Structure formats: structure tokens, C-alpha cells
Amino acid sequence: MSEAKATYDPEADAISIRFAPTGATYAEREEVAPGVVLDDE
């Protein structure tokens, strides 16, 4: 089963959205554009 989870940090004015199978972990992060970070499995 997959899930989407969004969190918002008003202090940083940033949103994080994760789309992943339940229980997935993330090994790496890559900034692909200023302020845009992707997590890799």
C-alpha cells in the first residue's frame, strides 16, 4: 500500500510531500533546484 504525507513548516515557509510505499525509508537527498530537494530510496 502507498501513502502520501504532507507537512508544512510555517517558520521556514516550506512544504514536504512524500509519496512512498508504507514503511519506505530514504537513503539519499539531492537538491535538484534551489529549494527543491528529492529523496532517493
RAJO-V658229 format. One record per residue. N is the residue number from 1. PHI is phi in whole degrees, -180 to 180 (999 if undefined). OMEGA is omega as a letter, one per 20 degrees, with the letter a starting at -180 (NA if undefined). BURIAL is + if it has 9 or more other C-alpha atoms within 8 Angstrom, else -. Layout:
((N PHI OMEGA BURIAL) (N PHI OMEGA BURIAL))
This chain:
((1 999 r -) (2 -106 r -) (3 -144 r +) (4 -119 a -) (5 -134 r -) (6 -121 r -) (7 -132 a -) (8 -128 r -) (9 -110 a -) (10 -66 r -) (11 -66 r -) (12 -90 a -) (13 53 a -) (14 -133 r -) (15 -120 r -) (16 -122 r -) (17 -126 r -) (18 -120 r -) (19 -119 a -) (20 -164 r -) (21 -63 r -) (22 -55 r -) (23 87 a -) (24 -68 r -) (25 -117 a -) (26 -120 a -) (27 -94 a -) (28 -138 r -) (29 -128 r +) (30 -136 r -) (31 -83 a +) (32 -94 r -) (33 -159 r -) (34 -54 r -) (35 82 r -) (36 -115 a -) (37 -118 r +) (38 -108 r -) (39 -98 r +) (40 -106 r -) (41 -73 NA -))
